[in-house]
Every structure is written in C-alpha cells, then in structure tokens.
C-alpha cells in the first residue's frame, strides 16, 4: 500500500469532504502519522472511513470526526488544551501540534501507556497523559480548549465550567441511535453559547451518567 497516497485520500475524501476546511487542521492530519497510532493488527486500515478497535473495548474515532473536533476547537498556538479520553493518542498528538500544551486524561492505564508510547514515537512532547477519570474533573476556568472524545448520555456542565472565558468545548451528547455534537463557547463568567454541529454515534465515556430507565 502507498501510505502517503492513502493518507492524502483520507484527508481529501473523508476529512475535507466532511466540511473540514481549516488549513491548519488538514496540515496537521497530514503530518501526524495516523498508521502509527493504530494497534498493530489494524495498521493497514488506519486510513479507512471507520472506527478502529482499541484495547478495553474502546475505539479510535474515524478521521473525519477527529477533523471536525479539531476544527470546532480551533486551537491556537498559545492555548492550553484538555482531552478527556486519550485512546491511542492520535487526537492528542494533533492537539499537541496545534496548541501550546495538552493535558489528556485516560481512565485505562493500558491505554494511557499506549498513548504515551505513541506520542513519544511521534516526537510530540507537549502532551501529558494521566491515568484519571474525566468524570471526576473539578477544575474551574482552566483551559482554552476541551475535547471530550466519548459521548455523554446526559450533558454534564463540569466541562464547560473548566473553560476559560473565550474557551471552546467539543462534546457529543445523547444516546444511540441519535447523538448530537456540540461546540460550547464560554463567553462570560456565567454565560456559554452552544452550537449544534452534526449528528453522530460514538461510545459513551466510562462512568458517564445515563438517564433513568422507565419500567412499565
């Protein structure tokens, strides 16, 4: 397989075709070698338009969704970013190229180790991966950019509270078969603006609260 041709096809026919037009995002996704972040059995399908299985029942999101996440967040070179769910580290690496510093919380030690190893190989040195549950986040007004890489069946305001004024949050809210991706911007001390971006379905964050089930 011609790796560089496959990467360019992914960027042009999956990511850009899904309305990702930010030149910095597209350049970053060309630069970061996605195939090195896919587990060994899936290296040859790293550029396919599909999620890639990871250990502990997790997944590497399709490139087009990761592109939309990055575009929605518009990380600036001076930004401090938070990622909830490192996975294999690919989105972490892209954030690291676009922002000044990234803190990534990963609940599974096995995945935290995998992402740290992949980030080291990719020479992305401004991402710190911690073994932690993102649903326990308590920080306030600490980040310019927050990417939540698993869905929230019920929206949790702790993530928007962790934004600085002017900061942007990407989050997917709801339950299958229909979930909605949001961009949330903190515009004041007690004011946020929410924009609906697209519909999708991604696995929920571990320990994310779910609606009560009705019993008839």
C-alpha positions in Angstrom: 0.0 0.0 0.0 1.2 3.5 -0.8 1.0 5.1 2.6 1.3 8.7 1.6 -1.3 8.3 -1.2 -3.7 6.6 1.3 -3.1 9.5 3.8 -3.9 12.1 1.2 -7.0 10.2 0.1 -8.1 10.2 3.8 -7.6 13.9 4.2 -9.2 14.9 0.9 -12.1 12.4 0.6 -13.0 11.8 4.2 -11.9 14.8 6.3 -12.3 17.7 3.8 -15.4 16.1 2.3 -16.9 16.2 5.8 -16.6 20.0 5.7 -13.3 20.3 7.5 -11.7 23.3 5.7 -9.3 24.6 8.3 -5.9 24.6 6.7 -4.0 24.1 10.0 -6.2 21.1 10.8 -5.7 19.5 7.4 -1.9 20.1 7.5 -1.7 18.6 11.0 -3.6 15.5 9.9 -1.2 15.1 7.0 1.8 15.5 9.3 0.8 13.1 12.2 1.2 9.5 11.0 -2.1 8.0 11.8 -1.0 4.5 11.0 1.5 4.6 13.9 -1.4 5.2 16.4 -3.5 2.2 15.2 -2.9 -1.1 17.0 -0.7 -3.5 15.0 -3.4 -5.7 13.5 -5.2 -2.6 12.1 -2.2 -0.6 10.8 -3.2 -1.2 7.2 -6.8 0.1 7.7 -5.7 3.2 9.6 -7.0 5.3 6.7 -10.3 3.6 6.3 -13.5 5.5 6.9 -14.3 3.6 10.1 -13.6 3.4 13.8 -10.6 1.3 14.8 -10.8 -1.1 17.8 -8.6 -0.4 20.8 -8.0 -2.3 24.0 -10.6 -2.3 26.8 -13.5 -2.0 24.3 -12.5 1.5 23.3 -12.1 2.8 19.7 -10.0 5.2 17.6 -12.6 7.6 16.2 -12.8 7.9 12.4 -10.5 10.6 10.9 -13.4 12.7 9.7 -14.8 13.0 13.2 -11.4 13.9 14.6 -11.1 16.5 12.0 -14.4 18.0 12.9 -13.3 18.0 16.6 -10.1 19.9 15.8 -11.9 22.4 13.6 -14.6 23.1 16.2 -12.0 23.7 18.8 -9.7 25.9 16.6 -6.7 25.5 19.0 -4.3 28.4 18.9 -0.5 28.1 19.4 -0.8 29.7 22.9 -3.8 27.6 24.1 -3.8 25.1 26.9 -5.9 22.1 26.0 -7.6 19.3 27.9 -8.6 16.0 26.3 -10.9 13.5 28.0 -10.0 10.1 26.7 -6.6 9.7 25.2 -7.2 6.4 23.4 -4.2 5.6 21.3 -3.0 9.2 21.3 -3.7 10.3 17.7 -6.1 13.2 18.6 -3.8 14.1 21.5 -0.9 14.4 19.0 -2.9 16.6 16.7 -3.9 18.8 19.6 -0.2 18.9 20.6 0.8 20.2 17.2 -1.9 22.9 17.3 -1.8 24.1 20.9 0.9 25.1 23.4 0.2 22.4 26.0 -2.2 19.4 26.3 -3.3 17.5 29.4 -5.0 14.2 28.5 -7.0 12.1 31.0 -7.3 8.4 30.2 -9.2 6.1 32.6 -7.5 2.8 31.5 -3.8 2.5 32.4 -3.2 0.2 29.4 -4.4 2.9 27.0 -2.5 5.7 28.9 0.7 3.7 28.4 -0.1 3.1 24.7 -0.8 6.7 24.0 2.3 7.9 25.8 4.4 5.4 23.8 2.9 6.6 20.5 3.3 10.3 21.4 7.0 9.7 22.2 7.5 7.9 18.9 5.8 10.8 17.1 8.0 13.3 18.9 5.1 15.2 20.4 6.5 16.4 23.7 3.9 18.9 24.9 1.2 16.3 25.8 0.9 14.9 29.3 -1.2 11.8 29.7 -2.6 11.0 33.1 -4.5 7.9 34.4 -7.6 9.6 35.6 -11.4 9.6 35.3 -12.6 12.6 33.4 -16.0 12.4 35.1 -14.2 13.5 38.3 -12.9 16.7 36.8 -13.3 19.6 39.3 -11.2 22.4 37.7 -12.7 25.8 37.0 -11.7 28.2 34.3 -8.5 26.4 33.5 -8.5 25.6 29.8 -8.8 27.3 26.4 -9.8 24.1 24.6 -11.5 20.9 25.8 -12.1 17.8 23.7 -14.4 15.1 25.1 -13.8 12.0 23.0 -16.6 9.9 24.4 -20.3 10.8 24.4 -22.3 12.0 27.4 -25.8 10.4 27.6 -26.6 13.3 29.9 -24.9 16.6 29.5 -22.5 17.4 32.3 -21.7 21.1 32.9 -18.4 20.3 34.7 -16.6 20.5 31.3 -17.9 23.9 30.3 -17.1 25.2 33.8 -13.5 24.2 33.2 -13.2 26.6 30.2 -11.6 30.0 30.4 -13.6 32.9 29.0 -13.4 32.5 25.3 -12.6 28.8 25.6 -14.2 26.1 23.4 -15.5 22.7 24.3 -16.3 19.8 21.9 -18.8 17.2 23.2 -21.2 14.7 21.8 -24.5 14.4 23.8 -27.3 11.9 23.7 -27.9 8.2 23.2 -27.9 5.9 20.2 -29.4 6.0 17.6 -29.1 9.8 17.5 -26.4 11.8 19.3 -25.5 15.5 18.6 -22.1 17.0 18.5 -21.9 20.5 20.2 -19.4 23.3 20.2 -19.8 25.2 23.5 -18.0 28.5 24.0 -17.7 30.3 27.3 -18.5 33.9 26.5 -18.7 35.3 30.1 -18.3 34.4 33.8 -21.8 32.7 33.8 -22.6 32.6 30.1 -22.0 30.0 27.4 -23.1 29.7 23.8 -23.9 26.3 22.2 -23.8 25.4 18.5 -25.1 22.1 17.1 -22.5 20.8 14.6 -23.7 17.4 13.4 -25.3 14.1 14.3 -23.2 11.0 15.0 -22.9 8.0 17.3 -19.8 7.3 19.4 -19.4 5.2 22.6 -20.1 6.9 25.9 -17.4 7.9 28.4 -16.8 5.3 31.0 -18.8 6.3 34.2 -20.8 8.9 32.3 -24.3 9.1 33.9 -27.2 7.7 31.9 -30.9 8.6 32.0 -33.1 6.6 34.3 -34.9 3.7 32.5 -38.6 3.7 32.8 -40.2 0.5 33.9 -43.8 -0.1 32.8 
